[in-house]
């Protein structure tokens, strides 16, 4: 249970980070909050690397372009979720986020050249129908948070792109590519935005902004460690714990309880994601040539590994 426990810890840390960002978003701009997040995350990572040399993996990369694209997708994801959660409850935002595995299917075909089973596509359509079921009652009102929904869609697509690039970069494991380089880009990108819209926060709120960096860093470390102890097929269902955690935070902080449409849509999305992943894995098993064996996702959560039955080594 060590892998699921670490993943749950990561889910809780991510959820607290998002709740804290949502609270801050009512008073501070996107640039300031995210700049201070990375201003804390980068020194924390460098300190860990000083205390434990080599922490996070090698600095060199054979794919600088892909690393840069991954860092950019992380910036879009972070910014989109910040803007989306400003207008939308946490649980509703996570409902959009849970469609990321479905978007990843399409990207895996376009970018990785994978073949996806027809059943998986059918479950994808059902998953997006679940999102529509949840948000449809709100779309007709004048106060519908359309901007928030669009920001969440963009953030979810960027996250799906990030997950696809993680699989493309599975030969370069470690935290450098998901903490160090994105933190440097975050400082360069959000620094000028922060300067344009800077609002001097009191000490407690400044501490909360900096704390976001520690929360995000801790969540990434916990999630990476989880995949070192369990494969992705076992951990995938545990990721949906973010939904009840976000519902609890919505209720505890904002007194917001999800309506019936949200609960029904959430159930449809979770079910569709699980069934889509099952269909995808069955299709992968059937497509592996004779004399090969299929091993579920690598410890990095980056896809599948095909090993020869004779030697047990990855080709």
N, C-alpha and C positions, 0 to 999 in steps of 0.2 A: 504493500500500500504506500510505499515511499513516493513513487511517481505521482499517483493521484493526489497525495497530501501536498506535495510541492506545487502541483498544478493548481490546486484549490487555493493555496497561499498566494500564488501569482494572480489568480482571478480576483481574490479579495483586494489585493494591493492595487490592481488596475482599476477596480470599481471605486475604491476610496479616492484614487487619483482623479478619476472622472468626476466624482461628486465634489471634490475640493475645487476642481477647475470650474464646474458649473456655478458654485457659490461665488467664485472670484470673477466669473465672466460678467456679472451684473455691475461691476464697479471698475474693472480694468480691461484694457484692450488685449486683443490676440497677441500682438507683438511682445508686450511687456510680460505677460504670463508665461509664454513659451520661451522667451529669451531667458528669463530667470530660472526656468526649469532646466534648460541646458547649461546655464551658468553654474548650476549646482551639480548636475550629472557628470559633466566633463571632469572637474577636479576630483570628484569622488572616484571615478573610474581610474584616473591617473594615480591617485593615492593608493588604491587597491593594487595597481600594477607595480607601484614602488615597494609596497610592503611584500607583495608576492610577485617577484619578477616573472614575466611571461604570462601573467593573468590576462585572460581574454584572447589569447592566441597571437600569432605573428602579425606584424604590421604590414608586411608585404602582401600583394595580391596579384594574381595573374589576370584578373578581370576588372580593371579599374573602371571601365565604362559601366559594367553591370553593378558594381558597388555604388557608383555615383547615382545610377538610376534607382537603386534600392533606397538610398538615402533620400532622394527626392520624393519617392513614393511615401516614405515615412513622414516627411514634412507635410505633404498634402493630407495624409491620414490624420496626423495630430491636429492640424489647423481645422480640418473639416469637422472632426468630432468636437473640438472646442466650440466652434460656431453653432453646430447643430444642437449640442446640449444646452446652449444658452436659451433655446426656444422650446426644446422638447424634453419631456421627462426621461430620466435615465433608462428605465425599463423599455420604453418605446424606442429609444436610440439603440439599445442593445438588440432589439428585434431586427433593425436594419443591419447591424453588425453581423448577426448570425447568418445572413445571406452571403457572407464572404466566401464560404466554401463552395457555394453554388456558382458564384462568379469565377472562382478559381478553376472550375471545370472548363469553362469556356476559354479562359486564358491558357490553360494547359494544352488545349488543342492548338491555339494560335501560336503560342511561343515555344512550347516544348514538343509539339508534334504528337501528343498522345492521342490514343483512340479511346473515346468515351462511349460506354454502352448506352443504347437508346433509353433503357429504363432510367438511367441516371438523369438524362435530360428531362424525362417526364417528371421525376421528383423535383427537379429544379423549378419547373413551371409551377408545381404545387407550392413550393416554398415561397416564391414571389407572390403567389395568390394569397398566401397567409399574411404577408406584409400588407397587401391591399385590403384584406379583410380587417386588419387592425386599424388602419389609418383612414379607410373610406368614410366612416361616420364624421370625421373631422374635416374632410376636404370641402364640404359644401358650405361651411361657415365662413364669415368674413374674417374671423380671427384665426383661420387655419395657418399653422406654422410652415407654409410652403418653403420659405427660405431655409428653415431648419431641416426639413426633409431633404431638400436638394444638397445641403452641406453634408448630411449624413450619407446620402447616396455616393457623393464624390469621395468621402472619407472611406467608405466601405470598398468602393472600387479600388482605391489606392492601396488599401490593406490587402485586398486580393492580389493585386499586382506584386506587392511586397512578398506575399507568401509564395507566389509563383517564382519570383527571383530567388527566394531562399532555396527552392528546389534546384534552380539552375546553378546556384552557388554552393551546392551541398558538399563539394570537394574543398571548400574553404570554411570549415567550422570555426566556432569561437565567437566572442562577443565584440571584437574590434569592429566588425562590419555592421553590427546593429546598435552599438553604443558610441564608439569613438568617432567614426566618420559622420554619422548623423548628428552628433552633438556639435561638431565643428561646423557643419552646414547650418544647423539650427541657429547657432550664434551669429553666423554671417548673414543669414536670411532674416531672422527676427530682430536682430540688433537695431538696424535702421528703422524698422517699424516701431520698435519700443521707443526709440528716441523721438519719433514724430508724435507719439501719443502717450508720453510718460506721465504717470500720476504717482507722486511719491506716497507709497503705502506706509501705514503705521507698522511698528516692529512686528506685531503678531501676524499681520497679513503678509508682510515680507517673508516671515518665517514659513508661512503656509505655501507661498509661491516657490520658495527654495525647497521646501519639503516635497513638492511635486517631483523634483528631480530624483530624490531618494526613493520615493514611492515607485516611480517609473523604472528606475534602475533595479530596485529590489524585485519588481514584478518580472522583468526580463531575465534576471539571474535565476529566480525560482522556476520560471517556465522552461528555461534551457536545461536546468538541472533535472526537471521532471522527465524530459525526453531522454536523459541519460539512464534513467532507471526503468522506464516503460516505453513501449512503442506507441505510435500515434493511434493505432486502432483501439488500444485499451484506454487511452487518455481522452479521445475525442468526446465521448459522452459527458465526461466530467467538466469540460469547458462550458457546457450549458448551465453550470451552477451560477454563472454570471447573471442569469435572468432572475432567480429568486434573491440573490444578493442585491441587485439593482432595485428590485421591488421593495426590499426591506429598507434600503437607503432612501428611496423616494418617500416612503411612509414615515420614516423616523425624522427626516430633515424637513421635508416640504409638506408632509401630511397628505401626499398624493397616493391614492389607491387606484390600480389599473381597472379600467372598465371591462365589461364582458367581451367586447370586441377585441381588446388588447390581449386578454387571456386566451381567447379562442385562436387569434392569429398567431400568438406565441407558440401554442401547442402544435399548430399546423407547421410552422417553420421548423421547430425542433424535430418533429417527426420526419419531415421531408429531408432535412439535412442528414439525419441518421440513415434513412433508407437510400438516399442518393450515394452516400459514402459506401454503403454496403453493396449497391449495384456496381459502383465503380471498381471496388476491390474484386468482386466476382468476375467482372470483365477482364481485369488485369490477370487474374489467375488463369482464365481460359485462353488468354492470348500469349502466354509464355510457352516457348517451344518445348518439345519433348526433351528430357534429359536435364531440364532446369528445375529449380525449386524457387518458390516465391517467398520472400521474407518481408513482413510488414514494414512500415516506414522506418527509416534509419533513425538513430537517436536524435538527430537534429529536427526530426519531423519533416524531412525534406522529400518524402516520396517513398519509392520502393527501391529495393536492391535485389538484383537477380544474381544468384550464386550458382555455380556449377555443382551438380549433384556429386560429381566425383571428387573434387578438391575442396569444396566448401569455401572457395575464395571468390571475391567479387571480381568480375572480368574487367 
